[in-house]
Amino acid sequence: MLKLKDMPPSPRQALDDIALCFVFFTRLPLPVVDFRDRTLAAAIWAAPVAGLAVALIGALVYAIVTWLGLASGPAAALALAATLLATGCMHEDGLSDVADGFGGGKTRDKKLEIMRDSRIGAYGACALALSLLIRWSLLSEFASPAQVLAALIAAHAGSRGLLAAFMHLLPPARSDGLSVDAGTVSAETAIAGAVLGAVALLALGFGGAVAALILLGLLFAAFRMLCLSQIGGQTGDTVGALQQFGEIAILLVASVHLS
């Protein structure tokens, strides 16, 4: 039976859910909000809204520095840095932990142990470097702030639309940790998050949105199978890694459809 706090939100609760996702997924200063015991699992449908805010910050930095005369390469680097500051690099941390665990662990328990270790290894460092390099190079291709804005909106909001569905479809790999503390994501919440993410992809145009949806679907299925085979489920780190893969995939599509 669903608890009251996990029921679909009222308009007031929807605003609280958005605020909760801002608190969890960003480092943006917010006033103190009483979430009335709403769980992250119930509120995670709003993750794309937090992604939209991150995208707007990155696009604004890009627009300002290019207006001041900066070339597209360094402007893209500063825009990317702004998004990293806005999120506190939480998804990048998940990507590096997953790379270290999946790459360096021989057994399920060892993989999970490595993923929980705060130290970064060679696999994690390489994954993080490649993620930053690919995203910077893709953002550098765009010719105008308007294109960067569209690409960042699609990438940051669209990639976060995957998170609720991923948590709904995979069981927690541990008996404790972030994914367990977040609670159980309902099908309704997963669908709501996916719809918001899909709407954000329309920033790429209809053809770009369709291409991004297909690529994200393939990515989602492949990463789901990988997580099940490696650790038997999902953790907070795998959720973060999925966001990174999704962001890169959408930027790849954007580089074709917007450039």
Residue, then its C-alpha position, 0 to 999 in steps of 0.5 A: m500500500l502506498k503511503l500518503k507521502d508517496m502519493p502523486p503530489s498536489p500543486r503545493q507538494a509539487l513545488d516542494d518536490i522541485a525544491l527537494c530536488f534542487v537541494f539534493f541535486t544542486r548546491l544552489p542556495l535555497p531558503v529552508v523548506d519543510f518537505r513534510d517527510r516527502t521522500l527523495a524517491a517520491a520527489i525524483w520526478a522533478a530531477p529534470v527541473a533541477g537539471l534545467a536550472v543547471a543548464l541555464i547557469g551554464a548557458l548564462v556563463y557561456a553567453i556572458v563570456t562570449w559577449l565579452g569576446l572569449a572564443s568558443g573553446p574557453a567559453a565552453a570550458l567555463a560553461l562546463a565549470a559553472t555546471l560542475l559548481a552548480t551540482g557539486c560534481m555529484h554525478e561525476d563522483g558517481l561515474s568515477d566510483v563506478a568506473d573504479g568498482f566495475g573495472g577494478g573489482k573481481t567479485r560483486d562484493k569487491k566492486l561495491e567495496i571499491m565504489r564506496d571508497s572515497r579514493i579515486g583510482a586509475y579507472g575512475a580518473c580516466a573515466l572522469a577525464l574522458s567525460l570532461l573532455i568529451r563534453w567540452s569538445l562537444l560544447s566547443e562545436f556550437a556557434s552561438p549561445a542559443q545553440v549552447l542553451a538548447a544543447l545544455i537544456a536537453a542534456h541536463a534535463g533529459s539525462r535526469g529524466l532517466l534517473a527515476a525509471f532506473m531506480h524503479l526498474l533496478p533493486p538496490a544493490r546494497s542493504d544500506g546507502l543512498s539508494v536505500d535511504a531514498g526509498t522506492v520509486s513508484a511507476e507513476t513517479a518514474i513515468a513523470g520524470a521520463v516525460l519531463g526529460a523527453v519534453a526537454l529533448l524537444a530543445l533539439g528539434f523534433g528530429g533531434a529529440v527522436a534521435a536522442l530518445i532512441l540513443l538514450g533507450l539503448l544506453f539505458a537498457a545496456f547500462r541496466m544490464l551491466c549493473l545487474s551483471q556486475i553488482g545485481g542492482q543500482t546504487g547512488d553511484t550508478v545513478g550518477a554514472l547514468q546521468q553522465f552517460g545520458e548527458i554525453a549521449i544527448l550532447l552527441v546528438a545535439s552536435v549533429h542536429l544543432s551545429 
